[in-house]
């Protein structure tokens, strides 16, 4: 039976993006969980009993369905609904920050925290949730969820000198709105080290499924961002200056997915917003929300 538990769980709906309210967990299941972060250990049962918390399944399909001998546990993240309804923090959307992710579930916004990862043995989940049918995030949110988890290990640290130069734009809220139709921001800095001068190539990749109307708005927003960057002492944006090289001559402020080649993408790093998020005071975890 052990070799097919994963497949049975998958067939019952335990797929990446499946979620369940913590109040639906049995005591046996809560006690069987183990934390990915040691600091969570002392309060784990309490976290898994909180009425505002839900568990979202992070594990990818192949690892769910495979034998328990190969993958004995499933990975979940704890997400919490705030006490009072409020709009999400923009930089916690679309996997921009790898520390926090806000998702809308049944009309409420939930905040997931990377430090609240838990593991549940497949065997225990199978035994304790036979009569429980999980709910599921939308396909779009599942894609964001997977990217959010991957970004935790793939994000790139930018030079402090560059971060310090753009801090005034962050404080002004330039990045807070208008990027909801970007699947990601991609950056090329020359040099990619501490310096007083930077040449900045930056573009937004259109989100999959976004309309042409939304693409036009995204293009305008990125032009606004590039213009603001170009006005900062020590930053030069060739697009705004009307300059370019043969490598980057096809780079526009916003790019449709079919316009970007793998060869061109290799010259850029994905820009994640951990630094920005923490600098504007969004360092509160779900326990403070």
C-alpha positions as CSV (number, residue, x, y, z in Angstrom):
1,X,0.0,0.0,0.0
2,X,2.9,2.3,0.8
3,X,4.0,2.6,-2.8
4,X,0.6,3.9,-4.0
5,X,-0.3,6.3,-1.2
6,X,1.2,9.3,-3.1
7,X,-0.8,8.5,-6.2
8,X,-4.0,8.1,-4.2
9,X,-3.5,11.4,-2.5
10,X,-2.9,13.0,-5.9
11,X,-6.1,11.5,-7.3
12,X,-8.0,12.7,-4.3
13,X,-7.0,16.3,-5.1
14,X,-3.8,16.8,-3.1
15,X,-2.1,18.7,-5.8
16,X,0.2,21.7,-5.8
17,X,-2.0,24.6,-4.7
18,X,-4.4,22.5,-2.7
19,X,-5.4,24.1,0.6
20,X,-7.2,23.2,3.8
21,X,-8.3,25.3,6.8
22,X,-6.1,24.5,9.9
23,X,-9.3,24.0,11.9
24,X,-10.1,20.9,9.8
25,X,-6.8,19.2,10.9
26,X,-7.0,16.4,13.4
27,X,-4.9,16.5,16.5
28,X,-2.9,13.5,15.2
29,X,-2.1,15.3,12.0
30,X,-1.0,18.5,13.9
31,X,1.3,16.5,16.1
32,X,2.8,14.6,13.1
33,X,3.8,17.8,11.3
34,X,7.4,19.0,11.6
35,X,8.7,22.5,10.9
36,X,11.1,23.5,8.2
37,X,12.3,26.3,10.4
38,X,13.5,25.3,14.0
39,X,12.1,28.6,15.3
40,X,8.6,27.4,14.4
41,X,8.8,24.2,16.5
42,X,7.7,25.5,19.9
43,X,4.5,27.1,18.5
44,X,3.7,24.7,15.6
45,X,0.6,23.0,17.2
46,X,-0.7,26.5,18.0
47,X,-0.1,27.7,14.4
48,X,-1.9,24.7,13.1
49,X,-4.9,25.4,15.4
50,X,-5.3,29.1,14.6
51,X,-8.7,29.8,13.1
52,X,-7.4,32.3,10.6
53,X,-4.7,30.0,9.2
54,X,-4.8,27.7,6.2
55,X,-2.3,25.2,4.9
56,X,-1.3,25.4,1.2
57,X,0.4,22.5,-0.5
58,X,3.7,23.5,-2.2
59,X,5.0,20.1,-3.3
60,X,5.2,19.5,-7.1
61,X,3.0,16.8,-8.7
62,X,5.7,14.2,-9.4
63,X,6.9,14.3,-5.7
64,X,3.3,14.0,-4.5
65,X,2.5,11.0,-6.6
66,X,5.8,9.1,-6.1
67,X,6.4,6.3,-3.6
68,X,6.8,7.2,0.1
69,X,10.1,5.5,-0.1
70,X,11.3,8.2,-2.4
71,X,9.4,11.2,-1.0
72,X,7.9,10.4,2.4
73,X,6.6,13.9,3.2
74,X,4.7,16.8,1.6
75,X,5.6,20.4,2.0
76,X,3.0,23.0,3.0
77,X,3.1,26.7,3.9
78,X,1.0,28.3,6.6
79,X,-0.9,31.3,5.3
80,X,-3.0,33.6,7.5
81,X,-6.0,35.9,7.0
82,X,-5.6,39.2,8.9
83,X,-7.9,40.1,11.7
84,X,-9.3,43.0,9.8
85,X,-9.9,42.9,6.0
86,X,-7.3,45.0,4.1
87,X,-5.9,45.2,0.6
88,X,-2.7,43.3,-0.1
89,X,0.7,44.9,-0.1
90,X,1.6,45.2,-3.8
91,X,5.2,44.0,-3.5
92,X,3.9,40.7,-1.9
93,X,2.0,39.9,-5.0
94,X,3.1,37.9,-8.0
95,X,6.1,36.3,-6.2
96,X,7.9,39.7,-6.2
97,X,9.2,39.0,-2.7
98,X,10.5,35.5,-1.8
99,X,9.7,36.0,1.9
100,X,6.0,36.8,1.7
101,X,3.2,36.0,-0.7
102,X,-0.3,37.3,-0.6
103,X,-3.1,35.3,-2.3
104,X,-6.8,35.9,-2.5
105,X,-8.8,32.9,-1.2
106,X,-12.6,32.9,-1.1
107,X,-12.7,36.7,-1.1
108,X,-10.1,37.2,1.6
109,X,-6.4,38.0,1.3
110,X,-4.0,35.5,3.0
111,X,-0.4,36.1,3.7
112,X,2.0,33.2,3.4
113,X,5.4,33.4,5.0
114,X,8.5,31.4,3.9
115,X,9.5,30.8,7.5
116,X,6.2,29.0,8.1
117,X,7.0,25.9,6.0
118,X,5.8,22.6,7.5
119,X,6.2,19.0,6.4
120,X,3.5,16.3,6.8
121,X,4.2,12.6,6.3
122,X,2.1,11.2,3.3
123,X,1.1,8.2,5.4
124,X,-0.4,10.4,8.1
125,X,-2.1,12.7,5.7
126,X,-3.6,9.8,3.9
127,X,-4.9,8.2,7.1
128,X,-6.2,11.4,8.7
129,X,-7.8,13.1,5.7
130,X,-9.7,10.3,4.1
131,X,-13.0,12.2,4.5
132,X,-11.5,15.7,3.7
133,X,-11.6,17.1,0.2
134,X,-9.1,20.0,-0.2
135,X,-9.9,23.2,-2.1
136,X,-7.6,24.5,-4.9
137,X,-6.1,27.8,-5.9
138,X,-6.6,29.0,-9.5
139,X,-4.2,27.9,-12.1
140,X,-2.7,31.4,-12.2
141,X,-2.2,31.4,-8.4
142,X,-0.6,27.9,-8.6
143,X,1.9,29.2,-11.1
144,X,2.7,32.2,-8.8
145,X,3.0,29.9,-5.8
146,X,5.5,27.6,-7.6
147,X,7.6,30.6,-8.7
148,X,7.5,32.1,-5.2
149,X,8.9,28.9,-3.7
150,X,11.6,28.6,-6.4
151,X,12.6,32.3,-6.0
152,X,13.6,31.6,-2.4
153,X,16.7,29.8,-3.8
154,X,17.2,31.5,-7.1
155,X,17.0,35.2,-6.3
156,X,19.9,37.4,-7.0
157,X,21.5,39.9,-4.6
158,X,21.9,43.3,-6.2
159,X,24.9,45.6,-5.3
160,X,24.2,47.8,-2.2
161,X,25.3,50.9,-4.2
162,X,22.6,50.3,-6.8
163,X,20.0,49.6,-4.1
164,X,20.9,52.8,-2.3
165,X,20.5,54.9,-5.4
166,X,17.0,53.6,-6.2
167,X,15.8,53.8,-2.6
168,X,14.1,57.3,-3.1
169,X,12.0,55.8,-5.9
170,X,11.0,53.0,-3.7
171,X,10.0,55.3,-0.9
172,X,7.9,57.3,-3.3
173,X,6.0,54.2,-4.2
174,X,7.0,54.1,-7.9
175,X,6.9,50.3,-7.9
176,X,3.8,49.8,-5.8
177,X,1.2,50.1,-8.6
178,X,1.0,49.4,-12.4
179,X,3.1,46.2,-12.5
180,X,0.3,43.7,-11.9
181,X,0.4,42.6,-15.6
182,X,4.2,41.9,-15.4
183,X,5.2,38.3,-15.1
184,X,8.5,39.6,-13.9
185,X,11.1,42.4,-14.1
186,X,14.4,41.6,-15.7
187,X,17.6,43.6,-15.1
188,X,21.1,43.9,-16.6
189,X,23.5,46.0,-14.7
190,X,27.0,47.1,-15.9
191,X,28.9,46.5,-13.8
192,X,27.2,44.0,-11.5
193,X,29.4,45.0,-8.6
194,X,29.7,48.0,-6.2
195,X,30.2,51.1,-8.3
196,X,29.4,54.8,-8.5
197,X,28.1,54.5,-12.1
198,X,25.7,51.9,-13.6
199,X,24.3,51.3,-17.0
200,X,20.8,49.9,-16.5
201,X,18.8,47.7,-18.9
202,X,15.4,46.8,-17.5
203,X,12.3,45.4,-19.0
204,X,9.0,43.9,-17.8
205,X,7.9,40.5,-19.3
206,X,4.2,40.5,-20.0
207,X,2.2,38.2,-17.7
208,X,0.9,35.1,-19.5
209,X,-2.7,35.7,-20.6
210,X,-2.5,39.5,-20.2
211,X,-4.4,41.5,-22.9
212,X,-2.9,43.9,-25.4
213,X,-4.6,46.7,-23.6
214,X,-2.9,45.8,-20.4
215,X,0.4,45.4,-22.3
216,X,0.1,49.0,-23.4
217,X,-0.4,50.2,-19.8
218,X,2.5,48.1,-18.7
219,X,4.7,49.6,-21.4
220,X,3.8,53.1,-20.3
221,X,4.6,52.2,-16.6
222,X,8.0,50.8,-17.5
223,X,8.8,53.9,-19.5
224,X,8.0,55.9,-16.4
225,X,10.2,53.7,-14.3
226,X,13.1,53.9,-16.7
227,X,12.8,57.7,-17.0
228,X,12.9,58.0,-13.2
229,X,16.0,55.7,-13.0
230,X,17.7,57.7,-15.7
231,X,17.4,60.9,-13.7
232,X,19.3,59.5,-10.7
233,X,22.9,60.5,-10.5
234,X,25.1,57.6,-11.5
235,X,22.4,55.6,-13.4
236,X,22.1,55.6,-17.2
237,X,19.3,53.9,-19.1
238,X,20.3,53.5,-22.8
239,X,16.6,53.2,-23.9
240,X,15.8,56.7,-22.5
241,X,19.1,58.1,-23.9
242,X,18.4,56.6,-27.3
243,X,21.5,54.5,-27.1
244,X,21.9,50.7,-27.4
245,X,24.2,47.9,-28.4
246,X,23.6,45.2,-31.0
247,X,22.9,42.7,-28.2
248,X,20.2,44.8,-26.6
249,X,18.8,46.7,-29.5
250,X,15.5,44.7,-29.4
251,X,14.9,45.3,-25.7
252,X,11.9,47.4,-25.0
253,X,10.5,48.6,-21.6
254,X,7.9,45.9,-21.8
255,X,8.2,42.6,-23.8
256,X,5.7,40.1,-25.0
257,X,6.6,36.6,-24.2
258,X,7.1,35.6,-27.9
259,X,9.4,38.6,-28.4
260,X,12.1,37.4,-25.9
261,X,14.6,34.8,-27.0
262,X,16.4,32.5,-24.6
263,X,19.7,33.9,-25.8
264,X,18.6,37.4,-24.9
265,X,17.1,36.3,-21.6
266,X,20.5,34.9,-20.5
267,X,21.9,38.4,-20.3
268,X,19.4,39.4,-17.6
269,X,18.6,38.4,-14.0
270,X,15.1,38.4,-12.5
271,X,14.7,41.3,-10.2
272,X,13.1,40.2,-6.9
273,X,11.9,42.7,-4.4
274,X,13.0,41.4,-0.9
275,X,15.2,44.5,-0.4
276,X,12.4,46.9,-1.4
277,X,9.8,45.1,0.7
278,X,11.9,45.2,3.8
279,X,13.0,48.8,3.3
280,X,9.4,50.1,3.3
281,X,8.5,48.4,6.5
282,X,6.8,45.2,5.4
283,X,9.0,43.0,7.5
284,X,6.1,41.8,9.7
285,X,5.3,38.2,9.5
286,X,1.9,36.6,9.7
287,X,2.1,36.5,13.5
288,X,1.9,40.3,13.5
289,X,-1.0,40.6,11.0
